Amino acid sequence: MKRCGSEEEWRRLSELWEELGIKMLYLPEDDFKIEFVKVPEIERAPIFNSVRCTSCGELVMEIRSVNVSGKPYCLKCAGERYYAVIGRGIVEWRG
């Protein structure tokens, strides 16, 4: 997790992963159970309406907007913070 290995340790780890991958290519078929299965369809993500921010004019998901005096605003223009999940984890989104 800390990624504090030496250059030599990183090189050795890479070699070990490569060796393991090659070994897996040649595993006997009998070591696997191969069968066809029926998988239920996954639940689809909901689709929300878009509204236009009264201040900046950008489209925003209706559920991610704030109504101020009956008008929709994106969270940034409304002065609110929100967070997003990206490849590096959860971060404060500044848009």
C-alpha positions, 0 to 999 in steps of 0.5 A, a space after each residue: 500500500 505504501 509503495 515503498 519498495 526498492 527498484 530491485 523489489 519492483 523488478 522482482 515483483 514484476 518478474 514474479 507476476 509474469 511467471 505466474 501469468 505464464 504458469 496459469 496459461 498452461 494449467 490443465 483444463 481438468 483444473 477448471 469447472 467450465 459450465 454455462 449458467 444463466 445470470 439474471 439481468 442486472 438492475 439498470 441505473 435510473 435515468 434522471 431528468 436534466 435541468 439548466 442551472 439558472 446561473 451558469 446555464 449548464 445542464 445538471 441532473 435534477 436530483 443534483 440541483 438545488 432550488 432557490 426561490 423556485 429556480 434550479 441551480 447546480 451545486 457549485 452555483 448554489 455554493 454547496 459542496 459535493 463529492 465524487 468517486 474517481 480513480 484515486 478515491 472520494 474527492 471534493 468536487 469543485 467542478 
